Amino acid sequence: MQFGENFVAAVVGALSAILTSVIASWVSYRSLRAEYLGKHRLELISKQMAACEALWAVLEPASRSEGEARIIVHKKDQPYIVLSVAKKFYDDLNKVFNSTPGLYYSRQLRTELFDLRNFIMKEFISEASEDQFEVQISKSKEEKFDGKVQQLRIAIRAEIGVKDLKVTSEGPIN
């Protein structure tokens, strides 16, 4: 009888060791997989943020503020397009999209980027003749351009999750 009891105890011990090893291996695998995927996700987020920063920097000529190299300038309260700046801006939008950062833009961000880019080509560049330096535009066209730039800025902020930053005692950065 003792042999049978010892045999059963040995089999139960071996099975519990095998079961423990299988469970430990599975838990270890899941943990390593989660760690790898987490690192990969952080890397993608970092690249996406850098891509958004690259696009944000390109938007300076479209700013409403006064400056040397702006697409729209005002003379006697009338808006004018500086064609050389508009063409460079159009090219810069294409360059940033077709470079490595463009790989990390979401569909929504790409839609807004292409909408602005196509507007510039259709409404500003293709409408002008080669020998023109500046072209007067209507205030409504200026407002439409500003709206498209604003939509792209909103899409960039949404992409990185910072619609409105608040660094106050009232709460976290949103």
N, C-alpha and C positions, 0 to 999 in steps of 0.2 A: 504493500500500500504506500509505503513511503516513496517508492520510485515514481508512482503515478502522481503523487502530490508534488514532488520535486519537478517532475516533467511539466506539469501544468503551471507551476510557479515560474519555471524557466521560459515557457512559451508566453505567458502573460507579461513577464518582464521584457522579453525580446519585442513583443508586439507594442508594448507601451513605449519602449525606446525608439522603435521605428516610427510610431505615430508622433511622438514628440519631435523627432528629427524632421519629419515631413512638415509638421505645423511650423516649426522654427524656420525651416527653409522657406516656406511660403510667406511667413511674416517678414522675414529678412528680404526676400525678393520684392515684396510689395513696398517695403520701406525704401529700398534702394531705387526702385522704379519711381516712387513719389519724389524722392530727392533729386533724381536725374531730371524728371519732368519739371520740377520746380525751378531748378537751375536754368533749364532751357527756356522756360517761360520768362524768368527774370532777364535773361539775355535778350529775348525778343522784345520785351517791354523797353529795355534800355535802348535797343536799336530803333524802336518805334519813336521813342522820345527824341533821340538824336535826329531822326528823319524829320520830325515835326519842327524841331528847332532850326534845321537847315531851310525848310520851307518858310518859316516865320521870318528869317533873316532876308529872304528874297523879296518879301512884301514891302520893304521900306519905300521904294519909289511910288507905291500906291497909297502912301500915307496922306491923310488930309492936312497934316501940318505943313507949314512952309519949309522949304529946303531947296538945296541946289538942284538935285536930280529927282524931280517929281514928274510923274506922268501928266498930272493936271496942274496948270498954273493959272493964276487969275490976273487979268489986266483990265483995269477999269470995271471991276466987278463982273467980268465975263470969263467963263472957263475956256481954256485952250488946252489942247493936247500937244505935248512936246513929242513929236514922232520918233526921234532917235531914242528917247527914254522908253517910250511905249514898245518899240521894237526890241530893245535890250531886255526889258521886263518880260516880254513874250518869250524871248530866247532863254532867259534865266529860269522861267517857269518850266520850260521844256527840259532844260539841263538838269534841274533838280529832280524832276520826275524820272528822267531816263538814266539817272545815276543810281548808285546803290541805295540812297535813302528812299527812292521811289518804290522800291520793293516792299516797303513796310507801311504803305498808306492803305487805309481801309477803303472800301467801295464808296462810302459816303464822302470821304475826304477827296478821293479821286474825282467824284462827280462834281464837287464844288470847284476843284482846281481846273478841270476841263471846261466848266461853265465860264469861269473867269477868262481863261486863256482863249476860248473861242469867241467870247464877247470882244476882247481886245483886237483879235484879228478881223472880225467882221465889222465892228463899229469904228475902229480907229485906224488900223493899218491898211486894210484893203480899200477903204474909202478915200484915202489920201493919194495924191500924186507923188512921184519920186522927188520932185524939186521942192516940196513943201517942208518947212521946218516946224511950224506950228499950225494947228487947225482949230478954229473956233468950234465949240460944240454947244449944244443946248444945256440948260441947267437940268433938264430931266434926264439927259444922257449921262451927265455928271453924277446925278443921284443914283441912276441905275448901276453905274460903274462902282460907286461907293458901296452900294448894297451888295454887289457881288463880292467885293473885297471883304466886306464885313461878314458875309456868309462863310467865306473861306476861313477867316480868322476864328469864327465860332466853331467850325468843323475841326480846326487844328486844336483848339482848346478842349473840345469834346473828346478828341482822339486821345489826349493824354490825361483826361479826367480833371481838368481844372477850369470849370466854367466860370466861377467867380472865386477868387482867392480872398480869404479873410484870415488874417493873422491877428487875432484879438483874443481877449479873455472870454469872448462870447462862445467860442467853439473852435473846432478844428478847421483846417484848410479844406475847402470843398472843391 
